[in-house]
Amino acid sequence: MVGLGNPGKDYAQTRHNIGQMVVEHWASQSNSRFSRLKSFGSVAKVSTDPAIFVAHTTGYMNVSGPPTKQIAGYYGVPVSQLAIIHDDLDLPFGTIRLKCGGGHGGHNGIKSVQGAFSSPDFFRVRIGIGRPPGQMDAAKYVLDRFDKDQRKDIPFLLDRSVDAVQAIISDGLTAAQQRYHAQ
């Protein structure tokens, strides 16, 4: 599982980093620590049976494909078993949608991952961050921190996102979709 986001304190807790927030939350829940994996990412083992690793890249969102491919290659994870956790402007805040394959929908991080693997055939955990208000620029919106009302819901959203990924692993995509798309 790779949570997409941007590196550094300036981007921490921003809407665009919700994917990284999920994998960091999962590692914390599992009492796992992230270890640096060469120059391309940080990885934590959150489960041994089955072995599940969560990761985030050390580069920026828009070029996350090559380091994601290096992490997957290091652990021998085929694209068909890879899950990418990321923000989605087109979903209302707090909505979780699960899918495998499909287009990038204008998300440059997903576009980069698809290009690196020459395939869109990986699992995606799309976490709704909502649309920007009024005429606000979408690029500015995704790089802003969550507003006060949203921040109080973040712990619940992180828990649900981890549960959704675990449901894909244990129950399969269709069953996980039926459960999380109904909410």
N, CA, C and O of each residue as an XYZ file, in Angstrom:
732
protein
N       0.851     -1.161      0.000
C       0.000      0.000      0.000
C       0.899      1.227      0.000
O       1.788      1.363      0.840
N       0.660      2.094     -0.929
C       1.429      3.335     -0.976
C       0.464      4.499     -0.817
O      -0.501      4.630     -1.570
N       0.731      5.327      0.156
C      -0.059      6.530      0.378
C       0.614      7.702     -0.314
O       1.759      8.040     -0.015
N      -0.104      8.318     -1.239
C       0.481      9.423     -1.990
C       0.448     10.714     -1.179
O      -0.444     10.936     -0.359
N       1.437     11.549     -1.430
C       1.530     12.842     -0.767
C       2.820     13.535     -1.143
O       3.590     13.041     -1.966
N       3.042     14.661     -0.542
C       4.256     15.445     -0.748
C       5.102     15.405      0.517
O       4.563     15.289      1.618
N       6.430     15.501      0.372
C       7.304     15.437      1.537
C       7.406     16.769      2.273
O       7.149     17.829      1.702
N       7.780     16.701      3.528
C       8.105     17.902      4.290
C       6.974     18.445      5.134
O       5.799     18.142      4.928
N       7.379     19.263      6.098
C       6.430     19.851      7.047
C       5.444     20.804      6.398
O       4.313     20.940      6.867
N       5.861     21.472      5.314
C       4.958     22.417      4.648
C       3.711     21.733      4.097
O       2.662     22.363      3.965
N       3.824     20.446      3.776
C       2.707     19.724      3.171
C       1.992     18.796      4.153
O       0.926     18.262      3.843
N       2.572     18.607      5.321
C       1.948     17.721      6.308
C       0.544     18.225      6.637
O       0.313     19.428      6.760
N      -0.368     17.300      6.776
C      -1.760     17.602      7.147
C      -2.531     18.386      6.083
O      -3.566     18.981      6.384
N      -2.035     18.392      4.841
C      -2.792     19.033      3.761
C      -3.712     18.002      3.111
O      -3.534     16.795      3.280
N      -4.678     18.492      2.381
C      -5.643     17.599      1.728
C      -4.945     16.624      0.778
O      -5.316     15.452      0.701
N      -3.943     17.108      0.061
C      -3.241     16.281     -0.922
C      -2.466     15.148     -0.254
O      -2.106     14.178     -0.922
N      -2.206     15.249      1.030
C      -1.421     14.243      1.733
C      -2.258     13.231      2.501
O      -1.725     12.507      3.342
N      -3.541     13.167      2.234
C      -4.382     12.242      2.982
C      -3.927     10.797      2.796
O      -4.060      9.998      3.723
N      -3.397     10.437      1.636
C      -2.888      9.080      1.421
C      -1.742      8.753      2.363
O      -1.706      7.679      2.962
N      -0.805      9.687      2.490
C       0.296      9.494      3.434
C      -0.209      9.435      4.863
O       0.293      8.660      5.677
N      -1.196     10.252      5.162
C      -1.747     10.257      6.514
C      -2.337      8.888      6.863
O      -2.212      8.427      7.998
N      -2.982      8.236      5.882
C      -3.579      6.921      6.121
C      -2.503      5.888      6.433
O      -2.632      5.141      7.403
N      -1.429      5.833      5.619
C      -0.407      4.811      5.885
C       0.339      5.098      7.185
O       0.727      4.169      7.893
N       0.541      6.360      7.501
C       1.175      6.698      8.784
C       0.282      6.291      9.959
O       0.768      5.800     10.977
N      -1.020      6.500      9.807
C      -1.977      6.099     10.838
C      -1.975      4.580     11.018
O      -1.984      4.080     12.143
N      -1.963      3.857      9.906
C      -1.965      2.398      9.955
C      -0.707      1.892     10.656
O      -0.776      0.992     11.494
N       0.432      2.467     10.314
C       1.682      2.062     10.961
C       1.614      2.339     12.460
O       2.041      1.513     13.267
N       1.082      3.491     12.829
C       0.962      3.843     14.244
C       0.044      2.865     14.969
O       0.362      2.420     16.072
N      -1.085      2.527     14.365
C      -2.013      1.556     14.961
C      -1.356      0.195     15.175
O      -1.660     -0.515     16.133
N      -0.449     -0.151     14.264
C       0.214     -1.457     14.296
C       1.497     -1.442     15.108
O       2.214     -2.441     15.168
N       1.787     -0.295     15.740
C       3.049     -0.136     16.472
C       4.255     -0.448     15.591
O       5.238     -1.038     16.037
N       4.154     -0.039     14.334
C       5.231     -0.248     13.367
C       5.945      1.072     13.119
O       5.358      2.150     13.208
N       7.213      0.954     12.809
C       8.010      2.145     12.505
C       8.392      2.130     11.034
O       8.656      1.080     10.448
N       8.414      3.318     10.457
C       8.872      3.450      9.085
C      10.385      3.389      9.049
O      11.065      3.972      9.894
N      10.900      2.682      8.069
C      12.332      2.615      7.808
C      12.578      3.144      6.406
O      11.811      2.878      5.481
N      13.627      3.875      6.270
C      13.996      4.432      4.961
C      14.397      3.280      4.036
O      15.182      2.414      4.421
N      13.861      3.275      2.828
C      14.199      2.273      1.822
C      14.984      2.965      0.719
O      14.414      3.578     -0.183
N      16.282      2.857      0.810
C      17.187      3.507     -0.134
C      16.812      4.974     -0.239
O      16.568      5.619      0.781
N      16.760      5.514     -1.445
C      16.447      6.939     -1.590
C      15.020      7.181     -2.042
O      14.629      8.327     -2.266
N      14.230      6.115     -2.181
C      12.933      6.314     -2.801
C      11.729      6.200     -1.897
O      10.611      6.392     -2.376
N      11.881      5.906     -0.642
C      10.682      5.873      0.189
C      10.938      5.405      1.598
O      12.065      5.097      1.986
N       9.859      5.362      2.351
C       9.854      4.833      3.709
C       8.776      3.770      3.781
O       7.691      3.928      3.223
N       9.092      2.674      4.482
C       8.215      1.510      4.508
C       8.053      1.019      5.946
O       8.992      1.053      6.740
N       6.838      0.562      6.261
C       6.569     -0.060      7.559
C       5.785     -1.350      7.313
O       4.893     -1.393      6.465
N       6.121     -2.382      8.051
C       5.387     -3.650      7.979
C       4.276     -3.598      9.009
O       4.538     -3.513     10.209
N       3.025     -3.651      8.541
C       1.887     -3.518      9.454
C       1.204     -4.846      9.765
O       0.341     -4.918     10.640
N       1.596     -5.895      9.042
C       1.013     -7.212      9.279
C       2.005     -8.270      8.808
O       2.735     -8.071      7.837
N       2.016     -9.401      9.519
C       2.893    -10.491      9.104
C       2.133    -11.624      8.435
O       2.717    -12.379      7.657
N       0.846    -11.759      8.720
C       0.080    -12.857      8.132
C      -1.298    -12.366      7.694
O      -2.243    -12.382      8.483
N      -1.412    -11.941      6.463
C      -0.388    -11.905      5.422
C       0.569    -10.731      5.632
O       0.269     -9.791      6.368
N       1.715    -10.804      4.976
C       2.691     -9.706      5.054
C       2.125     -8.500      4.310
O       1.845     -8.568      3.114
N       1.963     -7.402      5.035
C       1.449     -6.164      4.437
C       2.417     -5.045      4.792
O       2.750     -4.820      5.955
N       2.848     -4.361      3.758
C       3.739     -3.217      3.925
C       3.012     -1.967      3.481
O       2.305     -1.971      2.473
N       3.188     -0.901      4.233
C       2.681      0.411      3.821
C       3.891      1.299      3.565
O       4.939      1.154      4.194
N       3.718      2.217      2.629
C       4.858      3.041      2.241
C       4.409      4.408      1.780
O       3.246      4.623      1.438
N       5.349      5.320      1.780
C       5.178      6.579      1.075
C       6.509      6.934      0.450
O       7.569      6.588      0.971
N       6.442      7.620     -0.659
C       7.654      7.957     -1.387
C       8.281      9.211     -0.787
O       7.622      9.970     -0.077
N       9.543      9.413     -1.078
C      10.228     10.593     -0.568
C      10.128     11.764     -1.531
O      10.508     12.883     -1.186
N       9.626     11.523     -2.724
C       9.494     12.587     -3.719
C       8.128     13.238     -3.672
O       7.306     12.950     -2.802
N       7.911     14.110     -4.619
C       6.647     14.838     -4.697
C       5.569     14.012     -5.385
O       5.858     13.124     -6.188
N       4.340     14.319     -5.057
C       3.158     13.625     -5.561
C       3.196     13.421     -7.081
O       2.961     12.314     -7.566
N       3.487     14.469     -7.816
C       3.377     14.412     -9.270
C       4.409     13.512     -9.931
O       4.285     13.199    -11.115
N       5.431     13.090     -9.183
C       6.446     12.182     -9.722
C       6.567     10.946     -8.824
O       7.660     10.407     -8.646
N       5.461     10.510     -8.272
C       5.471      9.396     -7.332
C       5.512      8.027     -8.009
O       5.730      7.022     -7.333
N       5.310      7.962     -9.306
C       5.306      6.682    -10.012
C       6.613      5.919     -9.955
O       6.622      4.769     -9.516
N       7.736      6.523    -10.386
C       8.997      5.765    -10.360
C       9.396      5.262     -8.967
O       9.773      4.096     -8.851
N       9.332      6.082     -7.896
C       9.686      5.506     -6.597
C       8.689      4.454     -6.121
O       9.077      3.518     -5.422
N       7.421      4.587     -6.482
C       6.436      3.559     -6.134
C       6.795      2.250     -6.813
O       6.702      1.183     -6.208
N       7.205      2.332     -8.070
C       7.610      1.118     -8.800
C       8.860      0.502     -8.170
O       8.975     -0.722     -8.103
N       9.793      1.330     -7.710
C      10.994      0.807     -7.063
C      10.650      0.110     -5.745
O      11.208     -0.945     -5.440
N       9.753      0.680     -4.975
C       9.330      0.050     -3.719
C       8.657     -1.286     -4.010
O       8.979     -2.295     -3.383
N       7.727     -1.297     -4.955
C       7.027     -2.541     -5.317
C       8.023     -3.581     -5.817
O       7.923     -4.755     -5.461
N       8.977     -3.163     -6.636
C       9.984     -4.087     -7.142
C      10.862     -4.659     -6.046
O      11.201     -5.842     -6.074
N      11.228     -3.843     -5.095
C      12.067     -4.276     -3.981
C      11.389     -5.400     -3.197
O      12.048     -6.347     -2.767
N      10.075     -5.292     -3.013
C       9.326     -6.289     -2.249
C       8.670     -7.351     -3.131
O       7.979     -8.234     -2.623
N       8.877     -7.273     -4.435
C       8.298     -8.265     -5.336
C       6.786     -8.192     -5.438
O       6.124     -9.213     -5.624
N       6.233     -6.985     -5.317
C       4.784     -6.802     -5.381
C       4.385     -6.495     -6.827
O       4.781     -5.462     -7.368
N       3.605     -7.379     -7.460
C       3.147     -7.081     -8.817
C       2.097     -5.970     -8.801
O       1.436     -5.736     -7.789
N       1.958     -5.303     -9.920
C       1.006     -4.190    -10.003
C      -0.399     -4.634     -9.611
O      -1.163     -3.843     -9.058
N      -0.748     -5.881     -9.888
C      -2.091     -6.392     -9.574
C      -2.350     -6.509     -8.073
O      -3.500     -6.671     -7.665
N      -1.302     -6.429     -7.237
C      -1.469     -6.506     -5.788
C      -1.135     -5.187     -5.098
O      -1.096     -5.112     -3.870
N      -0.898     -4.165     -5.886
C      -0.547     -2.851     -5.357
C      -1.809     -2.041     -5.085
O      -2.756     -2.074     -5.871
N      -1.817     -1.324     -3.984
C      -2.916     -0.402     -3.688
C      -2.336      0.982     -3.464
O      -1.357      1.150     -2.736
N      -2.946      1.961     -4.093
C      -2.545      3.359     -3.959
C      -3.664      4.089     -3.226
O      -4.831      3.991     -3.606
N      -3.306      4.814     -2.183
C      -4.272      5.564     -1.384
C      -4.055      7.034     -1.698
O      -2.939      7.539     -1.573
N      -5.121      7.730     -2.109
C      -4.939      9.117     -2.559
C      -6.198      9.952     -2.373
O      -7.298      9.436     -2.172
N      -5.994     11.260     -2.448
C      -7.089     12.223     -2.359
C      -7.866     12.253     -3.668
O      -7.341     11.908     -4.727
N      -9.135     12.673     -3.577
C      -9.963     12.809     -4.772
C     -10.862     14.033     -4.615
O     -11.734     14.084     -3.747
N     -10.624     15.009     -5.476
C     -11.411     16.254     -5.477
C     -12.873     16.038     -5.845
O     -13.749     16.787     -5.413
N     -13.128     15.010     -6.645
C     -14.472     14.809     -7.168
C     -15.399     14.054     -6.223
O     -16.559     13.808     -6.552
N     -14.894     13.689     -5.062
C     -15.730     13.028     -4.062
C     -15.944     13.971     -2.890
O     -15.023     14.692     -2.506
N     -17.141     13.981     -2.314
C     -17.371     14.812     -1.132
C     -16.423     14.420     -0.002
O     -16.006     13.266      0.098
N     -16.093     15.378      0.834
C     -15.189     15.118      1.949
C     -15.665     13.914      2.761
O     -16.837     13.808      3.122
N     -14.726     13.014      3.037
C     -15.014     11.858      3.876
C     -15.506     10.628      3.142
O     -15.615      9.557      3.740
N     -15.805     10.757      1.861
C     -16.269      9.623      1.071
C     -15.075      8.746      0.715
O     -14.002      9.256      0.392
N     -15.256      7.442      0.773
C     -14.220      6.493      0.364
C     -14.771      5.668     -0.781
O     -15.870      5.118     -0.695
N     -14.000      5.586     -1.850
C     -14.375      4.771     -2.997
C     -13.199      3.880     -3.363
O     -12.048      4.316     -3.370
N     -13.507      2.632     -3.664
C     -12.500      1.619     -3.965
C     -12.672      1.168     -5.406
O     -13.793      1.011     -5.890
N     -11.555      0.963     -6.081
C     -11.636      0.477     -7.453
C     -10.314     -0.149     -7.847
O      -9.313     -0.028     -7.140
N     -10.326     -0.809     -8.972
C      -9.113     -1.320     -9.580
C      -9.128     -0.845    -11.018
O     -10.128     -0.990    -11.720
N      -8.012     -0.275    -11.453
C      -7.911      0.204    -12.823
C      -8.609      1.539    -13.018
O      -8.959      2.227    -12.059
N      -8.800      1.882    -14.270
C      -9.460      3.123    -14.621
C      -8.481      4.229    -14.958
O      -7.266      4.047    -14.886
N      -9.020      5.362    -15.320
C      -8.208      6.510    -15.697
C      -7.676      7.252    -14.489
O      -8.010      6.936    -13.347
N      -6.848      8.237    -14.758
C      -6.242      9.012    -13.669
C      -7.124     10.161    -13.216
O      -6.885     10.729    -12.150
N      -8.145     10.523    -14.001
C      -9.091     11.566    -13.598
C      -8.448     12.909    -13.325
O      -8.981     13.704    -12.551
N      -7.301     13.177    -13.953
C      -6.626     14.450    -13.748
C      -5.710     14.468    -12.529
O      -5.093     15.493    -12.237
N      -5.613     13.359    -11.820
C      -4.748     13.280    -10.637
C      -3.331     12.951    -11.112
O      -3.075     11.852    -11.603
N      -2.424     13.897    -10.964
C      -1.069     13.718    -11.484
C      -0.284     12.626    -10.774
O       0.585     12.003    -11.385
N      -0.562     12.381     -9.516
C       0.105     11.283     -8.816
C      -0.293      9.939     -9.404
O       0.561      9.081     -9.631
N      -1.577      9.752     -9.650
C      -2.068      8.512    -10.261
C      -1.537      8.389    -11.685
O      -1.143      7.304    -12.114
N      -1.529      9.486    -12.405
C      -0.993      9.485    -13.775
C       0.469      9.030    -13.773
O       0.878      8.263    -14.645
N       1.255      9.496    -12.802
C       2.655      9.111    -12.693
C       2.799      7.616    -12.375
O       3.656      6.943    -12.948
N       1.972      7.100    -11.471
C       2.027      5.679    -11.124
C       1.644      4.833    -12.336
O       2.307      3.841    -12.639
N       0.575      5.224    -13.027
C       0.165      4.482    -14.221
C       1.273      4.470    -15.270
O       1.516      3.446    -15.908
N       1.939      5.602    -15.446
C       3.023      5.678    -16.415
C       4.211      4.815    -16.024
O       4.804      4.154    -16.876
N       4.562      4.815    -14.754
C       5.708      4.031    -14.287
C       5.484      2.529    -14.459
O       6.412      1.793    -14.793
N       4.259      2.083    -14.233
C       3.947      0.657    -14.350
C       3.431      0.289    -15.741
O       3.222     -0.887    -16.037
N       3.226      1.294    -16.590
C       2.621      1.073    -17.910
C       1.309      0.314    -17.768
O       0.963     -0.526    -18.599
N       0.588      0.629    -16.697
C      -0.667     -0.067    -16.423
C      -1.489      0.721    -15.408
O      -0.944      1.315    -14.477
N      -2.802      0.719    -15.598
C      -3.676      1.309    -14.573
C      -4.247      0.251    -13.626
O      -5.088      0.558    -12.782
N      -3.783     -0.999    -13.771
C      -4.411     -2.127    -13.098
C      -3.900     -2.369    -11.684
O      -3.357     -3.430    -11.376
N      -4.084     -1.367    -10.833
C      -3.779     -1.490     -9.410
C      -5.001     -1.021     -8.637
O      -5.858     -0.316     -9.171
N      -5.069     -1.421     -7.380
C      -6.184     -1.002     -6.535
C      -6.012      0.464     -6.170
O      -4.896      0.964     -6.022
N      -7.135      1.130     -6.031
C      -7.112      2.535     -5.607
C      -8.099      2.743     -4.481
O      -9.246      2.300     -4.537
N      -7.624      3.427     -3.458
C      -8.476      3.842     -2.358
C      -8.563      5.353     -2.489
O      -7.631      6.080     -2.149
N      -9.705      5.807     -2.991
C      -9.915      7.227     -3.263
C     -10.627      7.844     -2.056
O     -11.698      7.396     -1.648
N     -10.006      8.873     -1.504
C     -10.567      9.515     -0.317
C     -11.017     10.916     -0.694
O     -10.218     11.753     -1.113
N     -12.305     11.152     -0.537
C     -12.879     12.433     -0.920
C     -12.406     13.585     -0.060
O     -12.444     13.524      1.169
N     -11.959     14.638     -0.730
C     -11.575     15.871     -0.029
C     -12.499     17.022     -0.415
O     -12.361     18.131      0.101
N     -13.447     16.759     -1.325
C     -14.395     17.784     -1.738
C     -13.795     18.768     -2.728
O     -12.589     18.784     -2.976
N     -14.676     19.586     -3.282
C     -14.274     20.603     -4.256
C     -13.939     21.896     -3.530
O     -14.450     22.162     -2.443
N     -13.072     22.698     -4.147
C     -12.762     23.992     -3.533
C     -13.983     24.907     -3.537
O     -14.809     24.848     -4.447
N     -14.088     25.747     -2.523
C     -15.232     26.667     -2.477
C     -15.092     27.779     -3.514
O     -13.988     28.220     -3.836
N     -16.229     28.214     -4.020
C     -16.260     29.358     -4.935
C     -15.325     29.214     -6.106
O     -15.322     28.191     -6.790
N     -14.531     30.236     -6.337
C     -13.605     30.264     -7.469
C     -12.179     29.882     -7.080
O     -11.243     30.124     -7.842
N     -12.010     29.289     -5.902
C     -10.675     28.926     -5.433
C     -10.004     27.952     -6.398
O     -10.638     27.016     -6.887
N      -8.736     28.174     -6.662
C      -7.952     27.320     -7.530
C      -7.799     25.933     -6.896
O      -7.477     25.815     -5.714
N      -8.034     24.886     -7.693
C      -7.963     23.515     -7.180
C      -6.567     23.185     -6.655
O      -6.440     22.499     -5.641
N      -5.516     23.663     -7.329
C      -4.147     23.378     -6.887
C      -3.887     23.987     -5.504
O      -3.236     23.370     -4.660
N      -4.389     25.176     -5.284
C      -4.224     25.811     -3.970
C      -5.030     25.043     -2.925
O      -4.554     24.814     -1.813
N      -6.239     24.649     -3.281
C      -7.124     23.943     -2.353
C      -6.500     22.641     -1.848
O      -6.517     22.374     -0.646
N      -5.949     21.825     -2.757
C      -5.408     20.534     -2.324
C      -4.169     20.699     -1.445
O      -3.850     19.818     -0.646
N      -3.469     21.829     -1.595
C      -2.261     22.062     -0.799
C      -2.541     22.816      0.496
O      -1.623     23.087      1.270
N      -3.810     23.155      0.734
C      -4.207     23.769      2.000
C      -4.505     22.686      3.031
O      -4.776     21.534      2.692
N      -4.447     23.082      4.275
C      -4.803     22.170      5.358
C      -6.328     22.048      5.438
O      -7.062     22.918      4.971
N      -6.773     20.970      6.029
C      -8.204     20.760      6.215
C      -8.762     21.869      7.096
O      -8.078     22.371      7.988
N     -10.018     22.248      6.834
C     -10.618     23.282      7.674
C     -10.993     22.694      9.040
O     -10.922     21.483      9.250
N     -11.384     23.562      9.945
C     -11.631     23.175     11.341
C     -12.666     22.050     11.454
O     -12.451     21.090     12.195
N     -13.773     22.157     10.736
C     -14.810     21.124     10.809
C     -14.304     19.792     10.274
O     -14.625     18.740     10.826
N     -13.517     19.829      9.207
C     -12.975     18.599      8.631
C     -11.952     17.956      9.563
O     -11.923     16.734      9.705
N     -11.118     18.768     10.194
C     -10.060     18.239     11.065
C     -10.622     17.356     12.183
O      -9.994     16.372     12.576
N     -11.783     17.705     12.682
C     -12.338     16.881     13.770
C     -12.783     15.506     13.259
O     -12.892     14.565     14.045
N     -13.038     15.381     11.960
C     -13.446     14.098     11.382
C     -12.280     13.266     10.856
O     -12.470     12.103     10.502
N     -11.082     13.838     10.798
C      -9.933     13.142     10.221
C      -9.622     11.820     10.936
O      -9.403     10.822     10.249
N      -9.589     11.754     12.275
C      -9.278     10.459     12.904
C     -10.237      9.345     12.468
O      -9.811      8.220     12.205
N     -11.521      9.662     12.396
C     -12.520      8.691     11.952
C     -12.273      8.298     10.498
O     -12.363      7.120     10.152
N     -11.962      9.271      9.645
C     -11.705      9.012      8.223
C     -10.469      8.131      8.047
O     -10.464      7.235      7.203
N      -9.432      8.377      8.829
C      -8.223      7.550      8.746
C      -8.528      6.116      9.155
O      -8.077      5.177      8.499
N      -9.290      5.936     10.233
C      -9.676      4.585     10.664
C     -10.472      3.870      9.573
O     -10.193      2.714      9.255
N     -11.453      4.549      9.007
C     -12.285      3.943      7.955
C     -11.457      3.599      6.728
O     -11.698      2.575      6.089
N     -10.490      4.434      6.392
C      -9.647      4.180      5.221
C      -8.789      2.938      5.428
O      -8.661      2.115      4.522
N      -8.202      2.798      6.614
C      -7.422      1.595      6.927
C      -8.333      0.371      6.867
O      -7.964     -0.653      6.293
N      -9.518      0.478      7.456
C     -10.467     -0.639      7.418
C     -10.838     -1.019      5.986
O     -10.995     -2.199      5.676
N     -10.978     -0.019      5.114
C     -11.341     -0.278      3.720
C     -10.238     -1.064      3.008
O     -10.528     -1.993      2.255
N      -8.992     -0.701      3.241
C      -7.882     -1.434      2.628
C      -7.843     -2.856      3.176
O      -7.642     -3.806      2.419
N      -8.032     -3.009      4.466
C      -8.039     -4.349      5.060
C      -9.187     -5.188      4.490
O      -9.048     -6.399      4.319
N     -10.315     -4.547      4.200
C     -11.448     -5.269      3.613
C     -11.119     -5.754      2.201
O     -11.520     -6.854      1.820
N     -10.402     -4.958      1.431
C      -9.980     -5.413      0.091
C      -9.117     -6.665      0.237
O      -9.292     -7.638     -0.496
N      -8.190     -6.632      1.184
C      -7.264     -7.751      1.374
C      -7.999     -8.999      1.858
O      -7.777    -10.088      1.330
N      -8.865     -8.853      2.848
C      -9.496    -10.025      3.451
C     -10.732    -10.520      2.706
O     -10.989    -11.723      2.661
N     -11.503     -9.595      2.120
C     -12.791     -9.976      1.536
C     -12.853     -9.847      0.019
O     -13.786    -10.351     -0.606
N     -11.874     -9.178     -0.577
C     -11.895     -8.941     -2.020
C     -12.523     -7.592     -2.339
O     -13.236     -7.008     -1.523
N     -12.243     -7.116     -3.532
C     -12.677     -5.781     -3.936
C     -14.195     -5.627     -3.959
O     -14.717     -4.643     -3.437
N     -14.897     -6.560     -4.543
C     -16.354     -6.416     -4.675
C     -17.036     -6.309     -3.319
O     -17.877     -5.433     -3.113
N     -16.682     -7.188     -2.400
C     -17.285     -7.143     -1.066
C     -16.916     -5.842     -0.348
O     -17.751     -5.249      0.336
N     -15.669     -5.404     -0.503
C     -15.242     -4.150      0.129
C     -16.000     -2.963     -0.469
O     -16.400     -2.050      0.252
N     -16.191     -2.981     -1.771
C     -16.960     -1.906     -2.417
C     -18.392     -1.886     -1.893
O     -18.924     -0.819     -1.587
N     -19.010     -3.037     -1.788
C     -20.388     -3.097     -1.303
C     -20.495     -2.505      0.096
O     -21.472     -1.832      0.420
N     -19.504     -2.756      0.905
C     -19.524     -2.250      2.276
C     -19.254     -0.742      2.328
O     -19.988     -0.015      2.998
N     -18.225     -0.263      1.640
C     -17.805      1.130      1.779
C     -18.514      2.089      0.839
O     -18.586      3.287      1.113
N     -19.030      1.581     -0.252
C     -19.760      2.478     -1.160
C     -21.169      2.737     -0.665
O     -21.818      3.683     -1.112
N     -21.653      1.911      0.252
C     -22.995      2.083      0.823
C     -22.998      3.152      1.907
O     -24.063      3.624      2.305
N     -21.816      3.541      2.390
C     -21.733      4.510      3.504
C     -21.787      5.922      2.979
O     -21.731      6.873      3.759
